[in-house]
Amino acid sequence: MEPRDFRFLERLRVRWSEIDAQKIVFNGHYLTYFDTALAGYWRALAVPYAESMHALGGDLYVRKATLEYEASAMYDDVIDVGVRCARIGNTSLTFEAVVFRDGRRLVIGELVYVFADPAVQRPRPLPAALRDLLDAYERGEPPVEVRLGSWDELGTDAMRIRSEVFVDEQKVPAELEHDEADAEALHAVAYNRLGAAVATARVLDLGAAAVKVGRMAVRRTLRASGVGRTVLDAVLAAAAARGAREAVLHAQTAAAGFYTRAGFVAHGPGFVEAGIDHVEMRRGL
């Protein structure tokens, strides 16, 4: 197995606390590396793990973990942990995981999980939706579908995400979150393969071939998963298709790096909006 055999790779760095008296990573820490990478794998599927398992009526419990050591990682090494779903059984899932350093295999793991009822921890058949989710991801299909539409069509799901992110998490006053511009805007909502809404944005026509992107929100557990960029790309593509030549947005300062990576450039001094530091950013379409 090589890095190219895995759709998902989690990059980690070996910490001082993870090495032993032999000055190599203590053998048991590789299970922690695999567990960390598995959390990233579910994030890459755009699946908030805990609530999704609850909705599916069960949870995954480790049945067996097997490790094969070929070489050792050392302090401060940058390692890539590949994870893939190798087998889907009646009640179980088998994941293959490999730790790589500079493309070289260090440790190979096989992790077997059983889907079970949390109340009694007895195995249950894997839900068809979970099977389809994993099969689709390993086939290379997109983890989310972005739907574009009006507030009447998408407002309920968009507002649920926006309220969770802006009102509950960032403490923006609820009366500032929903405004009259929602009725005029084109909205985008990303849905994962379980049908759950996970991210949203809107775009407003400013005239003179310019649009304003706003209300960009991604559920907390799925940030840095690529979902936000997928939604942003969708609204920008829709705006360009309608003839817009420039996109403007008010980025929270903490998120400016995200927009910079998407091609936006800061314009003018920073300012405060809804009690949060912002900066205006622009890019051509």
N, C-alpha and C positions, 0 to 999 in steps of 0.2 A: 504494500500500500504506500502511495505517495500523496503529497498534499493535493495534487490535482484530482485525486479520487474522491475528494470530499467537497461538497457544495458549501459546507459551513466549517470555518476555522476560527477559533477564538485565540487571540494573541494575549499572552501573559508574560510576566517577567518574574524570575525566581527571586524571592526575598531571602534576606539573611536568616530569618527564623525558620526557613524550610530546609536548611542544610544540616547535616549531622556531623559527627566526629570525623567522618571520612572526607568531609568537605564536598560532599555531593548531596543532592536532594534525597532526603529520607524517603524510603520506599513507599510509606503509607500516604505521603502527600500527593502522589499521582492520582489517587482516588479523589482527592479534593480538586485537583486540576480537571479531572473528567466531570465532576459534578458542576463545577463552575462553567465549563463549556456546554454542558447539557442545558443549563439555565439560559445561556446565550442561544442555543439551538431553538428552544421554544420561543425566545424573543424574535429570532429570525423568521419563525413561522407566523409572526404577528399574533401570538397567542398569550394573553395574560394568564399565566399558568394556573394559579390557585382558583380563580373564579371560573376558568374554563373547565377544569376538572370537576368542580362542583356542578356546573351546568350539565356535564356529561354523566353525572351520577356516580362518580367513583374517584379514585386516585391511583397513582402508580407507586408500587412498593418494590424495593430491590429484592430480587430472589437470589441472584448470584452475581458475583463480580470476580473476573479472572484477569490477572495481569501477567504480562510476559516482558521481562526486562532485557533489552538489548544493549543499552548504553546509558550513561548517567548525565543528567543535567546538573549544572553547577551554579553557584551564586551569580546573580545578575545576568544569567542567560535569558535571551528572548526566545520564547518557545511558542509554537503554534499547535493548538490542540484541535485535531479534526474529529468531528462526530457525524455519524450517519446512522440511519435506521436500516439495519441489515435484514431484519426478519419481522414479520407481523404474524403472530399465531392467533389462536382462538381467544386466549385471555392474556397473552404475554407479548412483550416487545423486546427485541434484541438490538442493542446499539453497539456498534463498533467504534472505538475511540483510539486515536494514536497521538502521541506527543512527538512533535518534530522540532529539531533545531537546525536551521539552515537547510531544510529539506530532508535531513537525515532522520530516520526513525530512531527514537530512543526507547519508548515504552508502548506496547500494544495492549489494549484492554477490550474485554467483552463484558457488557453489562446487560443483565436480563431483568426486566421489570414485569410485574404482574399487575393488571388492572383489577382493583378490588373495591368492595364497598367499605368506606372508611369506618362505618359504625361497627362492623363485625370483622373487618379485614378478611373477608372471604372472596375468592376470585369471582369476577363477573366477565361475561363476553365483552370484548372490545367493541365500543360503539362504531357503527359504520362511518359516522362523521369523523372520528379520530383516524380510522384506517384511511379514508379518503384524503384527509389533511396530510398525513405523512407520505402517502404514495405520491400525491401531487408535488410536494416539495422535492422529494428525491428524484422525480422526473424532470425537475427544473422549472416547474410552473410558478408564476408569480404568487406570493403569499397573500396578496390583497387585491381586491377589485375596487377601483375608484369610480364612484358614480357622481355625475354632474347633474345639477338640477336646481329648481327654485326652492325658496324657503318652505313653501307649501309641501313640496315633495321630500325635502331632506331636513327640514328645520328641527324636527323632534330629535333625531339622532345627533345632528350637529350641536344643538343646544345642550344635550346631555353631556357631551364631551367638553364643550366650552365651560359649562358650569363646574364640572369636576376640576378642570385645569385652572381656569381664571378665578372663579369665585371661591371654591373650596380650598384649592391649593395656594393660589397667589393672593387671596383676600381682596380681589377687585370687587367693589360694591356691585351687587346683583343688578341694580338699576342702570349701571353703565354697560353691562354686558350685551344686552339686546337693544338694538336701536332701529330707527326707521330704515336705515340702509339695508338691513337684512331682506326687506321685501323687494329691493331692486337688484340685489347682488346675484351672481352665479355662485352657487355653493358646491363644494366637493366634500364627499365623505368616503373614507376608505373602510371597507368591510373585509374582515378576515374570512377564511374558508369555513368557519363555523357560523358565519352570519353576523358576527358582532362588529359594531362600529368602533373603530380604534383611533381615527384621526380625522381632522376636518380643516377646511380653509374656505375663504370666500374671495371673490374678485369683483371690484366695482369699476365701472366705466368712468373715467375722469374727463373724457373728451380729448380732442387733439391727439388721438391715437395713443393715449396713455391709460393705464389701468392701475388700480391700487389693490394690492393683495393684503388681506387682513384676517384676523381671527384664526390664525394658524395655531392649531392645538393638537398635540399628540398625547395619548394617555401615558402617564408617568412610567409605567413598567415597560413601555415599548419605545422609549426614546433611545436614539442611537441604533435603532434597528434597521433604518432605511425607509420606514413607513412615512416619516415626515417628508423626506425628499421625493418620494413617489407622489404624494399629494401635491406638493409644490410644483413639481414638473407637470402634473395634470392640469392645474389651473393656469400655468403659464402657457402651455400648449393650446388650451382652449382660448385664451386671450389672443394669442398670435393668430389663431385660425379666424378670429373675428376682426382681424385687421390691426390690432394693437402693435405698436412698435417699441413701447417702453413700459416697464413695470416699476412701480414705486411701492415701498412698504415702510412701516414704522417698526423696526426690529427692537425687541428688548435687548439691551446691551449684552446680557448674558448669552443670548442666542445669535449675536452678530456673526460669530464664526461659522455657524451653520449656513447663513445666507451668503457669506463671503465664498464659501466652497461651492455655492450654487451660482456664482458669477455676479452677485450684487456688490456694489461699491458704496461705501458710506458717503453721504452728501450733507455737508453742513454740520453745525455743532449738535451735541446731544441735548436732550430735553426730557422732561418728566411728563408721563402720561398715566393717569389712573394710579399715581403714586409709585410708578416703576420707571427706571431710567431707560430711555429709548434713543435710537439714532435713526435718521432717515437713510434709506438705502435704495439704490436704483440699478437697473440693468436693462440692456436692450433685448428685444425679442426678435 
